[in-house]
Amino acid sequence: MAKIEGNCREVCEAAEFAAIVTAGMHGPHVVGNWGDYLRAVGIREDVLVFPAGRYQRTEENLKRNRHIQVLLASKKVQGTRTPGQGYLIEGSAEVQTSGATFDEVKARFPWARGALVIQVETITAQL
């Protein structure tokens, strides 16, 4: 069964921005990415893909600990009580610098040095 479905898929398709968190040696490390970049290459049934420009610290963190958290939200999607819904997506990730997914990202985003590939494990509604 697909993990990214229903209301969560709607949020992924409407979010303007994603906050991405990895665990670093000195605590959490947060980077961001644009929702339209995610939509261009990477909403799949249980995988999210973002183009990675710099992300050197993110990549270093993932080499030590592959756990990642992504927070997506949109006011365009109806929440449980009010307009606006968000999701905390957790899973494991890596920055790929070769292979089919990287090639797809590089073709769409020539500036990308890699593809941040996230295997979704859990999804929790927010807001």
Phi and psi in radians as a Rosetta constraint file:
Dihedral C 1 N 2 CA 2 C 2 CIRCULARHARMONIC -1.134 0.35
Dihedral N 2 CA 2 C 2 N 3 CIRCULARHARMONIC 2.433 0.35
Dihedral C 2 N 3 CA 3 C 3 CIRCULARHARMONIC -1.500 0.35
Dihedral N 3 CA 3 C 3 N 4 CIRCULARHARMONIC -0.622 0.35
Dihedral C 3 N 4 CA 4 C 4 CIRCULARHARMONIC -1.690 0.35
Dihedral N 4 CA 4 C 4 N 5 CIRCULARHARMONIC 1.659 0.35
Dihedral C 4 N 5 CA 5 C 5 CIRCULARHARMONIC -2.583 0.35
Dihedral N 5 CA 5 C 5 N 6 CIRCULARHARMONIC 3.012 0.35
Dihedral C 5 N 6 CA 6 C 6 CIRCULARHARMONIC 0.979 0.35
Dihedral N 6 CA 6 C 6 N 7 CIRCULARHARMONIC -2.325 0.35
Dihedral C 6 N 7 CA 7 C 7 CIRCULARHARMONIC -1.060 0.35
Dihedral N 7 CA 7 C 7 N 8 CIRCULARHARMONIC -0.633 0.35
Dihedral C 7 N 8 CA 8 C 8 CIRCULARHARMONIC -1.115 0.35
Dihedral N 8 CA 8 C 8 N 9 CIRCULARHARMONIC -0.750 0.35
Dihedral C 8 N 9 CA 9 C 9 CIRCULARHARMONIC -1.078 0.35
Dihedral N 9 CA 9 C 9 N 10 CIRCULARHARMONIC -0.712 0.35
Dihedral C 9 N 10 CA 10 C 10 CIRCULARHARMONIC -1.015 0.35
Dihedral N 10 CA 10 C 10 N 11 CIRCULARHARMONIC -0.753 0.35
Dihedral C 10 N 11 CA 11 C 11 CIRCULARHARMONIC -1.129 0.35
Dihedral N 11 CA 11 C 11 N 12 CIRCULARHARMONIC -0.785 0.35
Dihedral C 11 N 12 CA 12 C 12 CIRCULARHARMONIC -1.005 0.35
Dihedral N 12 CA 12 C 12 N 13 CIRCULARHARMONIC -0.671 0.35
Dihedral C 12 N 13 CA 13 C 13 CIRCULARHARMONIC -1.388 0.35
Dihedral N 13 CA 13 C 13 N 14 CIRCULARHARMONIC -0.203 0.35
Dihedral C 13 N 14 CA 14 C 14 CIRCULARHARMONIC -2.013 0.35
Dihedral N 14 CA 14 C 14 N 15 CIRCULARHARMONIC -0.301 0.35
Dihedral C 14 N 15 CA 15 C 15 CIRCULARHARMONIC -1.062 0.35
Dihedral N 15 CA 15 C 15 N 16 CIRCULARHARMONIC 2.424 0.35
Dihedral C 15 N 16 CA 16 C 16 CIRCULARHARMONIC -1.525 0.35
Dihedral N 16 CA 16 C 16 N 17 CIRCULARHARMONIC -0.501 0.35
Dihedral C 16 N 17 CA 17 C 17 CIRCULARHARMONIC -2.548 0.35
Dihedral N 17 CA 17 C 17 N 18 CIRCULARHARMONIC 2.583 0.35
Dihedral C 17 N 18 CA 18 C 18 CIRCULARHARMONIC -2.152 0.35
Dihedral N 18 CA 18 C 18 N 19 CIRCULARHARMONIC 2.332 0.35
Dihedral C 18 N 19 CA 19 C 19 CIRCULARHARMONIC -1.721 0.35
Dihedral N 19 CA 19 C 19 N 20 CIRCULARHARMONIC 2.224 0.35
Dihedral C 19 N 20 CA 20 C 20 CIRCULARHARMONIC -2.102 0.35
Dihedral N 20 CA 20 C 20 N 21 CIRCULARHARMONIC 2.199 0.35
Dihedral C 20 N 21 CA 21 C 21 CIRCULARHARMONIC -2.143 0.35
Dihedral N 21 CA 21 C 21 N 22 CIRCULARHARMONIC 2.275 0.35
Dihedral C 21 N 22 CA 22 C 22 CIRCULARHARMONIC -2.135 0.35
Dihedral N 22 CA 22 C 22 N 23 CIRCULARHARMONIC 2.861 0.35
Dihedral C 22 N 23 CA 23 C 23 CIRCULARHARMONIC -1.677 0.35
Dihedral N 23 CA 23 C 23 N 24 CIRCULARHARMONIC 2.063 0.35
Dihedral C 23 N 24 CA 24 C 24 CIRCULARHARMONIC -1.795 0.35
Dihedral N 24 CA 24 C 24 N 25 CIRCULARHARMONIC 3.048 0.35
Dihedral C 24 N 25 CA 25 C 25 CIRCULARHARMONIC -1.127 0.35
Dihedral N 25 CA 25 C 25 N 26 CIRCULARHARMONIC -0.436 0.35
Dihedral C 25 N 26 CA 26 C 26 CIRCULARHARMONIC -1.977 0.35
Dihedral N 26 CA 26 C 26 N 27 CIRCULARHARMONIC 0.417 0.35
Dihedral C 26 N 27 CA 27 C 27 CIRCULARHARMONIC 1.981 0.35
Dihedral N 27 CA 27 C 27 N 28 CIRCULARHARMONIC -2.911 0.35
Dihedral C 27 N 28 CA 28 C 28 CIRCULARHARMONIC -1.131 0.35
Dihedral N 28 CA 28 C 28 N 29 CIRCULARHARMONIC 2.548 0.35
Dihedral C 28 N 29 CA 29 C 29 CIRCULARHARMONIC -2.161 0.35
Dihedral N 29 CA 29 C 29 N 30 CIRCULARHARMONIC 2.214 0.35
Dihedral C 29 N 30 CA 30 C 30 CIRCULARHARMONIC -2.019 0.35
Dihedral N 30 CA 30 C 30 N 31 CIRCULARHARMONIC 2.308 0.35
Dihedral C 30 N 31 CA 31 C 31 CIRCULARHARMONIC -2.265 0.35
Dihedral N 31 CA 31 C 31 N 32 CIRCULARHARMONIC 2.943 0.35
Dihedral C 31 N 32 CA 32 C 32 CIRCULARHARMONIC -2.213 0.35
Dihedral N 32 CA 32 C 32 N 33 CIRCULARHARMONIC 2.916 0.35
Dihedral C 32 N 33 CA 33 C 33 CIRCULARHARMONIC -2.702 0.35
Dihedral N 33 CA 33 C 33 N 34 CIRCULARHARMONIC 2.832 0.35
Dihedral C 33 N 34 CA 34 C 34 CIRCULARHARMONIC -1.550 0.35
Dihedral N 34 CA 34 C 34 N 35 CIRCULARHARMONIC 2.464 0.35
Dihedral C 34 N 35 CA 35 C 35 CIRCULARHARMONIC -1.056 0.35
Dihedral N 35 CA 35 C 35 N 36 CIRCULARHARMONIC -0.644 0.35
Dihedral C 35 N 36 CA 36 C 36 CIRCULARHARMONIC -1.205 0.35
Dihedral N 36 CA 36 C 36 N 37 CIRCULARHARMONIC -0.450 0.35
Dihedral C 36 N 37 CA 37 C 37 CIRCULARHARMONIC -1.189 0.35
Dihedral N 37 CA 37 C 37 N 38 CIRCULARHARMONIC -0.732 0.35
Dihedral C 37 N 38 CA 38 C 38 CIRCULARHARMONIC -1.053 0.35
Dihedral N 38 CA 38 C 38 N 39 CIRCULARHARMONIC -0.826 0.35
Dihedral C 38 N 39 CA 39 C 39 CIRCULARHARMONIC -1.117 0.35
Dihedral N 39 CA 39 C 39 N 40 CIRCULARHARMONIC -0.544 0.35
Dihedral C 39 N 40 CA 40 C 40 CIRCULARHARMONIC -1.190 0.35
Dihedral N 40 CA 40 C 40 N 41 CIRCULARHARMONIC -0.541 0.35
Dihedral C 40 N 41 CA 41 C 41 CIRCULARHARMONIC -2.338 0.35
Dihedral N 41 CA 41 C 41 N 42 CIRCULARHARMONIC -0.187 0.35
Dihedral C 41 N 42 CA 42 C 42 CIRCULARHARMONIC -2.604 0.35
Dihedral N 42 CA 42 C 42 N 43 CIRCULARHARMONIC 0.616 0.35
Dihedral C 42 N 43 CA 43 C 43 CIRCULARHARMONIC -1.784 0.35
Dihedral N 43 CA 43 C 43 N 44 CIRCULARHARMONIC 1.863 0.35
Dihedral C 43 N 44 CA 44 C 44 CIRCULARHARMONIC -2.076 0.35
Dihedral N 44 CA 44 C 44 N 45 CIRCULARHARMONIC -3.050 0.35
Dihedral C 44 N 45 CA 45 C 45 CIRCULARHARMONIC -1.095 0.35
Dihedral N 45 CA 45 C 45 N 46 CIRCULARHARMONIC -0.708 0.35
Dihedral C 45 N 46 CA 46 C 46 CIRCULARHARMONIC -2.484 0.35
Dihedral N 46 CA 46 C 46 N 47 CIRCULARHARMONIC 0.437 0.35
Dihedral C 46 N 47 CA 47 C 47 CIRCULARHARMONIC -2.421 0.35
Dihedral N 47 CA 47 C 47 N 48 CIRCULARHARMONIC 2.413 0.35
Dihedral C 47 N 48 CA 48 C 48 CIRCULARHARMONIC -2.008 0.35
Dihedral N 48 CA 48 C 48 N 49 CIRCULARHARMONIC 2.493 0.35
Dihedral C 48 N 49 CA 49 C 49 CIRCULARHARMONIC -2.294 0.35
Dihedral N 49 CA 49 C 49 N 50 CIRCULARHARMONIC 2.235 0.35
Dihedral C 49 N 50 CA 50 C 50 CIRCULARHARMONIC -2.110 0.35
Dihedral N 50 CA 50 C 50 N 51 CIRCULARHARMONIC 2.559 0.35
Dihedral C 50 N 51 CA 51 C 51 CIRCULARHARMONIC -1.231 0.35
Dihedral N 51 CA 51 C 51 N 52 CIRCULARHARMONIC 2.450 0.35
Dihedral C 51 N 52 CA 52 C 52 CIRCULARHARMONIC -1.964 0.35
Dihedral N 52 CA 52 C 52 N 53 CIRCULARHARMONIC 2.031 0.35
Dihedral C 52 N 53 CA 53 C 53 CIRCULARHARMONIC -1.481 0.35
Dihedral N 53 CA 53 C 53 N 54 CIRCULARHARMONIC -1.475 0.35
Dihedral C 53 N 54 CA 54 C 54 CIRCULARHARMONIC -1.457 0.35
Dihedral N 54 CA 54 C 54 N 55 CIRCULARHARMONIC -1.414 0.35
Dihedral C 54 N 55 CA 55 C 55 CIRCULARHARMONIC 0.883 0.35
Dihedral N 55 CA 55 C 55 N 56 CIRCULARHARMONIC 0.454 0.35
Dihedral C 55 N 56 CA 56 C 56 CIRCULARHARMONIC -1.072 0.35
Dihedral N 56 CA 56 C 56 N 57 CIRCULARHARMONIC -0.799 0.35
Dihedral C 56 N 57 CA 57 C 57 CIRCULARHARMONIC -1.167 0.35
Dihedral N 57 CA 57 C 57 N 58 CIRCULARHARMONIC -0.690 0.35
Dihedral C 57 N 58 CA 58 C 58 CIRCULARHARMONIC -1.009 0.35
Dihedral N 58 CA 58 C 58 N 59 CIRCULARHARMONIC -0.818 0.35
Dihedral C 58 N 59 CA 59 C 59 CIRCULARHARMONIC -1.105 0.35
Dihedral N 59 CA 59 C 59 N 60 CIRCULARHARMONIC -0.740 0.35
Dihedral C 59 N 60 CA 60 C 60 CIRCULARHARMONIC -1.055 0.35
Dihedral N 60 CA 60 C 60 N 61 CIRCULARHARMONIC -0.786 0.35
Dihedral C 60 N 61 CA 61 C 61 CIRCULARHARMONIC -1.049 0.35
Dihedral N 61 CA 61 C 61 N 62 CIRCULARHARMONIC -0.769 0.35
Dihedral C 61 N 62 CA 62 C 62 CIRCULARHARMONIC -1.179 0.35
Dihedral N 62 CA 62 C 62 N 63 CIRCULARHARMONIC -0.446 0.35
Dihedral C 62 N 63 CA 63 C 63 CIRCULARHARMONIC -1.192 0.35
Dihedral N 63 CA 63 C 63 N 64 CIRCULARHARMONIC -0.513 0.35
Dihedral C 63 N 64 CA 64 C 64 CIRCULARHARMONIC -1.577 0.35
Dihedral N 64 CA 64 C 64 N 65 CIRCULARHARMONIC -0.597 0.35
Dihedral C 64 N 65 CA 65 C 65 CIRCULARHARMONIC -2.635 0.35
Dihedral N 65 CA 65 C 65 N 66 CIRCULARHARMONIC 1.906 0.35
Dihedral C 65 N 66 CA 66 C 66 CIRCULARHARMONIC -1.325 0.35
Dihedral N 66 CA 66 C 66 N 67 CIRCULARHARMONIC -0.085 0.35
Dihedral C 66 N 67 CA 67 C 67 CIRCULARHARMONIC -1.143 0.35
Dihedral N 67 CA 67 C 67 N 68 CIRCULARHARMONIC 2.400 0.35
Dihedral C 67 N 68 CA 68 C 68 CIRCULARHARMONIC -2.493 0.35
Dihedral N 68 CA 68 C 68 N 69 CIRCULARHARMONIC 2.644 0.35
Dihedral C 68 N 69 CA 69 C 69 CIRCULARHARMONIC -2.218 0.35
Dihedral N 69 CA 69 C 69 N 70 CIRCULARHARMONIC 2.448 0.35
Dihedral C 69 N 70 CA 70 C 70 CIRCULARHARMONIC -2.266 0.35
Dihedral N 70 CA 70 C 70 N 71 CIRCULARHARMONIC 2.285 0.35
Dihedral C 70 N 71 CA 71 C 71 CIRCULARHARMONIC -1.976 0.35
Dihedral N 71 CA 71 C 71 N 72 CIRCULARHARMONIC 2.111 0.35
Dihedral C 71 N 72 CA 72 C 72 CIRCULARHARMONIC -2.142 0.35
Dihedral N 72 CA 72 C 72 N 73 CIRCULARHARMONIC 2.515 0.35
Dihedral C 72 N 73 CA 73 C 73 CIRCULARHARMONIC -2.687 0.35
Dihedral N 73 CA 73 C 73 N 74 CIRCULARHARMONIC 2.744 0.35
Dihedral C 73 N 74 CA 74 C 74 CIRCULARHARMONIC -2.688 0.35
Dihedral N 74 CA 74 C 74 N 75 CIRCULARHARMONIC 2.367 0.35
Dihedral C 74 N 75 CA 75 C 75 CIRCULARHARMONIC -1.365 0.35
Dihedral N 75 CA 75 C 75 N 76 CIRCULARHARMONIC -0.178 0.35
Dihedral C 75 N 76 CA 76 C 76 CIRCULARHARMONIC -1.354 0.35
Dihedral N 76 CA 76 C 76 N 77 CIRCULARHARMONIC -0.244 0.35
Dihedral C 76 N 77 CA 77 C 77 CIRCULARHARMONIC -1.865 0.35
Dihedral N 77 CA 77 C 77 N 78 CIRCULARHARMONIC 2.308 0.35
Dihedral C 77 N 78 CA 78 C 78 CIRCULARHARMONIC -1.134 0.35
Dihedral N 78 CA 78 C 78 N 79 CIRCULARHARMONIC 2.237 0.35
Dihedral C 78 N 79 CA 79 C 79 CIRCULARHARMONIC -1.562 0.35
Dihedral N 79 CA 79 C 79 N 80 CIRCULARHARMONIC -3.010 0.35
Dihedral C 79 N 80 CA 80 C 80 CIRCULARHARMONIC -1.245 0.35
Dihedral N 80 CA 80 C 80 N 81 CIRCULARHARMONIC -0.504 0.35
Dihedral C 80 N 81 CA 81 C 81 CIRCULARHARMONIC -2.140 0.35
Dihedral N 81 CA 81 C 81 N 82 CIRCULARHARMONIC -0.550 0.35
Dihedral C 81 N 82 CA 82 C 82 CIRCULARHARMONIC -2.479 0.35
Dihedral N 82 CA 82 C 82 N 83 CIRCULARHARMONIC 2.950 0.35
Dihedral C 82 N 83 CA 83 C 83 CIRCULARHARMONIC -1.067 0.35
Dihedral N 83 CA 83 C 83 N 84 CIRCULARHARMONIC 2.341 0.35
Dihedral C 83 N 84 CA 84 C 84 CIRCULARHARMONIC 2.039 0.35
Dihedral N 84 CA 84 C 84 N 85 CIRCULARHARMONIC 2.218 0.35
Dihedral C 84 N 85 CA 85 C 85 CIRCULARHARMONIC -2.487 0.35
Dihedral N 85 CA 85 C 85 N 86 CIRCULARHARMONIC 2.566 0.35
Dihedral C 85 N 86 CA 86 C 86 CIRCULARHARMONIC -2.396 0.35
Dihedral N 86 CA 86 C 86 N 87 CIRCULARHARMONIC 2.845 0.35
Dihedral C 86 N 87 CA 87 C 87 CIRCULARHARMONIC -2.476 0.35
Dihedral N 87 CA 87 C 87 N 88 CIRCULARHARMONIC 2.403 0.35
Dihedral C 87 N 88 CA 88 C 88 CIRCULARHARMONIC -1.691 0.35
Dihedral N 88 CA 88 C 88 N 89 CIRCULARHARMONIC 2.064 0.35
Dihedral C 88 N 89 CA 89 C 89 CIRCULARHARMONIC -1.915 0.35
Dihedral N 89 CA 89 C 89 N 90 CIRCULARHARMONIC 2.185 0.35
Dihedral C 89 N 90 CA 90 C 90 CIRCULARHARMONIC -2.102 0.35
Dihedral N 90 CA 90 C 90 N 91 CIRCULARHARMONIC 2.624 0.35
Dihedral C 90 N 91 CA 91 C 91 CIRCULARHARMONIC 3.127 0.35
Dihedral N 91 CA 91 C 91 N 92 CIRCULARHARMONIC -2.712 0.35
Dihedral C 91 N 92 CA 92 C 92 CIRCULARHARMONIC -2.086 0.35
Dihedral N 92 CA 92 C 92 N 93 CIRCULARHARMONIC 2.656 0.35
Dihedral C 92 N 93 CA 93 C 93 CIRCULARHARMONIC -2.585 0.35
Dihedral N 93 CA 93 C 93 N 94 CIRCULARHARMONIC 2.880 0.35
Dihedral C 93 N 94 CA 94 C 94 CIRCULARHARMONIC -2.665 0.35
Dihedral N 94 CA 94 C 94 N 95 CIRCULARHARMONIC 2.743 0.35
Dihedral C 94 N 95 CA 95 C 95 CIRCULARHARMONIC -1.704 0.35
Dihedral N 95 CA 95 C 95 N 96 CIRCULARHARMONIC 1.993 0.35
Dihedral C 95 N 96 CA 96 C 96 CIRCULARHARMONIC -1.638 0.35
Dihedral N 96 CA 96 C 96 N 97 CIRCULARHARMONIC 2.318 0.35
Dihedral C 96 N 97 CA 97 C 97 CIRCULARHARMONIC -2.037 0.35
Dihedral N 97 CA 97 C 97 N 98 CIRCULARHARMONIC 0.207 0.35
Dihedral C 97 N 98 CA 98 C 98 CIRCULARHARMONIC -2.753 0.35
Dihedral N 98 CA 98 C 98 N 99 CIRCULARHARMONIC 2.924 0.35
Dihedral C 98 N 99 CA 99 C 99 CIRCULARHARMONIC 1.768 0.35
Dihedral N 99 CA 99 C 99 N 100 CIRCULARHARMONIC 3.113 0.35
Dihedral C 99 N 100 CA 100 C 100 CIRCULARHARMONIC -1.103 0.35
Dihedral N 100 CA 100 C 100 N 101 CIRCULARHARMONIC -0.753 0.35
Dihedral C 100 N 101 CA 101 C 101 CIRCULARHARMONIC -1.154 0.35
Dihedral N 101 CA 101 C 101 N 102 CIRCULARHARMONIC -0.758 0.35
Dihedral C 101 N 102 CA 102 C 102 CIRCULARHARMONIC -1.041 0.35
Dihedral N 102 CA 102 C 102 N 103 CIRCULARHARMONIC -0.786 0.35
Dihedral C 102 N 103 CA 103 C 103 CIRCULARHARMONIC -1.034 0.35
Dihedral N 103 CA 103 C 103 N 104 CIRCULARHARMONIC -0.712 0.35
Dihedral C 103 N 104 CA 104 C 104 CIRCULARHARMONIC -1.107 0.35
Dihedral N 104 CA 104 C 104 N 105 CIRCULARHARMONIC -0.776 0.35
Dihedral C 104 N 105 CA 105 C 105 CIRCULARHARMONIC -1.140 0.35
Dihedral N 105 CA 105 C 105 N 106 CIRCULARHARMONIC -0.802 0.35
Dihedral C 105 N 106 CA 106 C 106 CIRCULARHARMONIC -1.100 0.35
Dihedral N 106 CA 106 C 106 N 107 CIRCULARHARMONIC -0.631 0.35
Dihedral C 106 N 107 CA 107 C 107 CIRCULARHARMONIC -1.125 0.35
Dihedral N 107 CA 107 C 107 N 108 CIRCULARHARMONIC -0.640 0.35
Dihedral C 107 N 108 CA 108 C 108 CIRCULARHARMONIC -1.479 0.35
Dihedral N 108 CA 108 C 108 N 109 CIRCULARHARMONIC -0.591 0.35
Dihedral C 108 N 109 CA 109 C 109 CIRCULARHARMONIC -2.258 0.35
Dihedral N 109 CA 109 C 109 N 110 CIRCULARHARMONIC 1.506 0.35
Dihedral C 109 N 110 CA 110 C 110 CIRCULARHARMONIC -0.999 0.35
Dihedral N 110 CA 110 C 110 N 111 CIRCULARHARMONIC -0.433 0.35
Dihedral C 110 N 111 CA 111 C 111 CIRCULARHARMONIC -1.356 0.35
Dihedral N 111 CA 111 C 111 N 112 CIRCULARHARMONIC -0.244 0.35
Dihedral C 111 N 112 CA 112 C 112 CIRCULARHARMONIC -1.210 0.35
Dihedral N 112 CA 112 C 112 N 113 CIRCULARHARMONIC 2.373 0.35
Dihedral C 112 N 113 CA 113 C 113 CIRCULARHARMONIC -1.706 0.35
Dihedral N 113 CA 113 C 113 N 114 CIRCULARHARMONIC -0.112 0.35
Dihedral C 113 N 114 CA 114 C 114 CIRCULARHARMONIC -2.945 0.35
Dihedral N 114 CA 114 C 114 N 115 CIRCULARHARMONIC 3.084 0.35
Dihedral C 114 N 115 CA 115 C 115 CIRCULARHARMONIC -2.072 0.35
Dihedral N 115 CA 115 C 115 N 116 CIRCULARHARMONIC 2.129 0.35
Dihedral C 115 N 116 CA 116 C 116 CIRCULARHARMONIC -1.457 0.35
Dihedral N 116 CA 116 C 116 N 117 CIRCULARHARMONIC 1.905 0.35
Dihedral C 116 N 117 CA 117 C 117 CIRCULARHARMONIC -1.874 0.35
Dihedral N 117 CA 117 C 117 N 118 CIRCULARHARMONIC 2.096 0.35
Dihedral C 117 N 118 CA 118 C 118 CIRCULARHARMONIC -1.985 0.35
Dihedral N 118 CA 118 C 118 N 119 CIRCULARHARMONIC 2.090 0.35
Dihedral C 118 N 119 CA 119 C 119 CIRCULARHARMONIC -1.534 0.35
Dihedral N 119 CA 119 C 119 N 120 CIRCULARHARMONIC 1.951 0.35
Dihedral C 119 N 120 CA 120 C 120 CIRCULARHARMONIC -1.302 0.35
Dihedral N 120 CA 120 C 120 N 121 CIRCULARHARMONIC 2.265 0.35
Dihedral C 120 N 121 CA 121 C 121 CIRCULARHARMONIC -1.948 0.35
Dihedral N 121 CA 121 C 121 N 122 CIRCULARHARMONIC -0.800 0.35
Dihedral C 121 N 122 CA 122 C 122 CIRCULARHARMONIC -2.390 0.35
Dihedral N 122 CA 122 C 122 N 123 CIRCULARHARMONIC 2.628 0.35
Dihedral C 122 N 123 CA 123 C 123 CIRCULARHARMONIC -2.310 0.35
Dihedral N 123 CA 123 C 123 N 124 CIRCULARHARMONIC 2.222 0.35
Dihedral C 123 N 124 CA 124 C 124 CIRCULARHARMONIC -2.176 0.35
Dihedral N 124 CA 124 C 124 N 125 CIRCULARHARMONIC 2.192 0.35
Dihedral C 124 N 125 CA 125 C 125 CIRCULARHARMONIC -1.165 0.35
Dihedral N 125 CA 125 C 125 N 126 CIRCULARHARMONIC 2.477 0.35
Dihedral C 125 N 126 CA 126 C 126 CIRCULARHARMONIC -2.188 0.35
Dihedral N 126 CA 126 C 126 N 127 CIRCULARHARMONIC 2.797 0.35
